[in-house]
């Protein structure tokens, strides 16, 4: 059984995106899956100045080795930033050699405090992932008004959203 990498696609500390990504990680583990968890807030400080242009730090090489190489499925949990997704995700995708993405599979989740659940960002991300030759699962889940779906401890409490996530995960595991 191969593992799945769940990516919290923002470098914002204590974000709703991180909480939703953690829910995906827990759900996948409860289904017996092996899961790697990557938060883009944990990228090394040297990332933009050196790792992006091929001068690899040991910290970023470890991320590539653990969370990208030999992985075949990725779940991108992406918040809405200015009608798209976070720039740090685009930079992350550009810093990885394109050959490492070819023929992998991705599942997309949009997170927004607004009402559209980052639909535009998911479409933009789909185009980029397709360009990298990643197969994108058709059931993209926009999670809107995310701030109203969590309890005081930051755990997802909305049963409809929990069920939608579970259906998406089950489909992606078969994809």
C-alpha positions as CSV (number, residue, x, y, z in Angstrom):
1,X,0.0,0.0,0.0
2,X,1.4,3.4,-1.0
3,X,0.9,6.4,1.2
4,X,-1.0,9.6,0.5
5,X,0.5,13.0,1.1
6,X,-1.9,15.6,2.5
7,X,-0.7,19.1,1.8
8,X,-1.9,22.1,3.8
9,X,-1.3,24.6,1.0
10,X,-0.7,27.8,3.0
11,X,2.2,29.1,5.1
12,X,-0.2,31.1,7.3
13,X,0.1,29.9,11.0
14,X,-2.9,28.5,12.8
15,X,-5.1,28.5,9.6
16,X,-8.5,26.9,9.0
17,X,-6.8,25.2,6.1
18,X,-4.4,23.4,8.5
19,X,-7.4,22.3,10.6
20,X,-9.2,20.9,7.5
21,X,-6.0,19.2,6.3
22,X,-5.6,17.6,9.7
23,X,-9.2,16.3,9.5
24,X,-8.3,14.7,6.1
25,X,-5.2,13.1,7.7
26,X,-7.2,11.7,10.6
27,X,-9.9,10.4,8.3
28,X,-7.5,8.7,6.0
29,X,-5.7,7.0,8.9
30,X,-9.0,5.8,10.3
31,X,-9.5,4.1,6.9
32,X,-6.2,2.3,7.4
33,X,-4.2,4.5,4.9
34,X,-0.6,5.5,5.4
35,X,-0.5,9.3,5.4
36,X,2.3,11.9,5.1
37,X,1.3,15.3,6.2
38,X,3.0,18.4,4.8
39,X,2.2,21.9,5.9
40,X,3.7,24.6,3.7
41,X,4.2,26.7,6.8
42,X,7.0,24.3,7.6
43,X,9.0,25.0,4.5
44,X,12.6,26.1,5.4
45,X,13.4,29.8,5.7
46,X,15.8,29.4,2.7
47,X,13.0,28.1,0.5
48,X,12.4,31.1,-1.8
49,X,15.9,32.4,-2.1
50,X,17.7,29.1,-2.8
51,X,15.6,26.0,-2.8
52,X,13.3,27.4,-5.5
53,X,16.2,27.7,-7.9
54,X,17.7,24.3,-7.4
55,X,20.3,24.9,-4.6
56,X,18.7,22.5,-2.2
57,X,18.9,22.8,1.5
58,X,19.0,19.5,3.4
59,X,15.6,20.5,5.0
60,X,13.9,21.0,1.6
61,X,15.5,17.9,0.1
62,X,14.1,15.9,3.1
63,X,10.6,17.3,2.2
64,X,11.0,16.2,-1.4
65,X,12.2,12.8,-0.4
66,X,9.6,12.1,2.3
67,X,6.5,13.8,0.8
68,X,6.9,13.8,-3.0
69,X,9.2,11.1,-4.2
70,X,7.5,7.7,-4.5
71,X,4.2,9.2,-3.5
72,X,1.4,8.7,-6.1
73,X,-1.5,10.4,-4.4
74,X,-1.8,13.9,-3.0
75,X,-4.6,15.8,-1.4
76,X,-4.2,19.6,-1.7
77,X,-6.2,21.5,0.9
78,X,-6.0,25.0,-0.6
79,X,-7.3,28.3,0.9
80,X,-8.6,31.1,-1.2
81,X,-6.1,34.0,-1.7
82,X,-7.2,36.8,-4.0
83,X,-9.6,34.7,-6.0
84,X,-7.1,31.9,-6.5
85,X,-4.8,29.9,-4.2
86,X,-1.8,30.8,-2.0
87,X,1.3,31.9,-3.9
88,X,3.4,29.7,-1.6
89,X,1.8,26.6,-3.2
90,X,2.7,27.8,-6.7
91,X,6.3,28.4,-5.6
92,X,6.3,24.9,-4.0
93,X,5.1,23.3,-7.2
94,X,7.7,25.2,-9.2
95,X,10.5,24.1,-6.8
96,X,9.9,20.4,-7.4
97,X,11.4,18.8,-10.5
98,X,8.4,18.4,-12.9
99,X,9.3,14.7,-13.6
100,X,8.4,13.9,-9.9
101,X,4.8,14.8,-10.5
102,X,4.1,12.9,-13.8
103,X,1.3,10.4,-13.6
104,X,0.5,11.0,-10.0
105,X,-3.1,11.7,-8.7
106,X,-4.4,14.7,-6.9
107,X,-7.6,15.4,-4.9
108,X,-8.5,19.1,-4.4
109,X,-10.2,20.8,-1.4
110,X,-10.9,24.5,-1.4
111,X,-11.3,26.4,1.9
112,X,-12.8,29.8,2.2
113,X,-14.5,32.0,4.8
114,X,-16.6,33.2,1.9
115,X,-19.4,31.5,0.0
116,X,-17.6,30.0,-3.0
117,X,-15.1,27.6,-1.2
118,X,-12.3,28.7,-3.5
119,X,-13.8,27.3,-6.6
120,X,-11.8,29.7,-8.8
121,X,-8.6,28.7,-7.1
122,X,-9.4,25.0,-7.5
123,X,-9.9,25.5,-11.2
124,X,-6.7,27.4,-11.5
125,X,-4.8,24.7,-9.5
126,X,-6.4,22.0,-11.7
127,X,-4.9,23.6,-14.8
128,X,-1.5,23.8,-13.3
129,X,-1.6,20.2,-12.1
130,X,-2.8,19.0,-15.4
131,X,0.1,20.8,-17.1
132,X,2.4,18.9,-14.7
133,X,0.7,15.7,-15.9
134,X,-1.0,15.0,-12.6
135,X,-4.4,13.4,-12.9
136,X,-6.9,15.4,-10.9
137,X,-9.9,13.6,-9.3
138,X,-13.2,15.0,-10.5
139,X,-14.8,15.5,-7.1
140,X,-13.3,18.8,-6.0
141,X,-14.7,19.8,-2.6
142,X,-15.3,23.5,-2.0
143,X,-15.7,24.2,1.8
144,X,-17.4,27.5,2.3
145,X,-17.8,29.6,5.4
146,X,-15.2,27.3,7.1
147,X,-15.1,29.5,10.2
148,X,-18.7,28.5,11.0
149,X,-18.1,24.8,10.6
150,X,-15.7,24.3,13.5
151,X,-16.0,24.0,17.3
152,X,-14.1,26.1,19.8
153,X,-11.1,23.8,19.6
154,X,-10.9,24.1,15.8
155,X,-12.3,20.7,15.0
156,X,-14.8,20.2,12.2
157,X,-18.3,19.9,13.7
158,X,-20.6,20.2,10.7
159,X,-21.9,16.7,9.8
160,X,-22.8,17.6,6.2
161,X,-19.2,18.7,5.6
162,X,-17.8,15.7,7.4
163,X,-20.0,13.4,5.2
164,X,-18.9,15.2,2.0
165,X,-15.3,14.8,3.0
166,X,-15.8,11.1,3.7
167,X,-17.5,10.6,0.3
168,X,-14.7,12.5,-1.5
169,X,-12.0,10.4,0.3
170,X,-13.7,7.1,-0.5
171,X,-13.9,8.1,-4.2
172,X,-10.3,9.3,-4.3
173,X,-9.1,6.0,-2.7
174,X,-10.7,4.1,-5.6
175,X,-9.3,6.6,-8.2
